[in-house]
Amino acid sequence: MTTAERAELKEKIEEQITSTKVKIEDLEELSKPISPENSLGRITRMDAINNKSVAEAALRATRRKLGKLQHALSKIDSDDFGICAVCKKPIQPKRVMLMPESSRCVRCASR
């Protein structure tokens, strides 16, 4: 990976981190407890509880992604960045550009 490619990827990761943090704030708002004082019908309350649990699952996944992005950003200048953690072969450049948080090549990730 060239220096220019690393710089471009670093910028992309930083943008993704910023947008992921915004998404986390939105999901935290959606996953707040539903207060019992709200005059919701039984079906509406069940729907709100279901939506809350979906938002909580999305929040967990988004937090994991943020952690992986931050890890990728910290490792971007190291020699082993872009190397598969399993087979130790280079990860395809398009995959690294699409999913910079990925630590595995397509073949190893699909196993």
C-alpha positions in Angstrom: 0.0 0.0 0.0 1.5 3.3 -1.0 1.7 6.4 1.2 -1.0 8.1 -0.8 -3.3 5.1 -0.4 -2.7 5.0 3.3 -3.4 8.7 3.6 -6.6 8.4 1.7 -7.6 5.4 3.8 -6.8 7.2 7.0 -9.0 10.1 5.9 -11.8 7.6 5.1 -11.5 5.9 8.5 -11.6 9.2 10.3 -14.8 10.2 8.4 -16.4 6.8 9.3 -15.5 7.2 12.9 -17.1 10.6 13.0 -20.3 9.4 11.3 -20.4 6.3 13.5 -20.2 8.5 16.6 -23.2 10.4 15.4 -25.1 7.2 14.7 -24.3 6.0 18.2 -25.8 9.2 19.7 -28.9 8.7 17.6 -29.2 5.1 18.7 -28.7 5.9 22.3 -31.6 8.3 22.1 -33.8 5.6 20.5 -32.8 3.0 23.1 -33.8 5.1 26.1 -36.3 3.4 28.5 -40.0 3.8 27.7 -41.6 5.6 30.6 -44.7 4.0 32.0 -46.4 7.4 32.4 -46.8 7.7 28.6 -50.4 7.1 27.6 -49.7 4.4 25.1 -52.1 1.6 24.2 -50.9 -2.0 24.9 -50.1 -2.7 21.3 -48.3 0.6 20.9 -46.3 0.0 24.0 -45.3 -3.5 22.8 -44.3 -2.0 19.5 -42.2 0.7 21.3 -40.5 -2.0 23.4 -39.7 -4.0 20.3 -38.3 -0.9 18.6 -36.2 -0.2 21.6 -34.7 -3.7 21.6 -33.9 -3.4 17.9 -32.2 0.0 18.5 -30.2 -1.6 21.4 -28.9 -4.4 19.1 -28.0 -1.8 16.5 -26.3 0.3 19.1 -24.1 -2.7 20.3 -23.1 -3.5 16.7 -22.3 0.1 16.0 -20.2 0.4 19.1 -18.3 -2.7 18.0 -17.7 -1.2 14.6 -16.4 2.0 16.2 -13.9 0.0 18.2 -12.7 -1.8 15.1 -12.4 1.5 13.2 -10.4 3.1 16.0 -8.2 0.0 16.1 -7.7 0.1 12.4 -6.8 3.8 12.6 -4.2 3.1 15.3 -2.7 0.3 13.2 -2.8 2.0 9.7 0.9 3.0 9.8 2.2 -0.4 10.9 3.7 -2.9 8.5 1.1 -5.6 9.2 -1.9 -3.4 8.4 -3.9 -4.9 5.5 -2.6 -8.4 6.3 -5.1 -11.1 7.1 -5.0 -12.1 10.8 -5.6 -15.8 9.9 -3.7 -16.7 6.7 -1.2 -13.8 6.9 -1.7 -12.9 3.2 -2.5 -9.4 2.0 -6.2 -8.4 2.2 -7.5 -7.3 -1.2 -7.1 -3.5 -1.5 -10.8 -3.1 -2.5 -11.9 -4.9 0.7 -9.6 -2.7 2.8 -11.0 0.4 1.2 -14.6 -0.8 1.6 -14.2 -2.2 5.1 -11.1 -0.7 6.7 -12.0 -2.3 10.0 -11.7 -5.8 8.5 -8.8 -7.9 9.8 -9.5 -10.9 7.6 -9.4 -11.5 3.9 -12.6 -12.6 2.2 -11.7 -16.2 2.1 -10.9 -16.4 5.9 -13.9 -14.2 6.8 -16.3 -16.6 5.0 -15.1 -19.6 7.0 
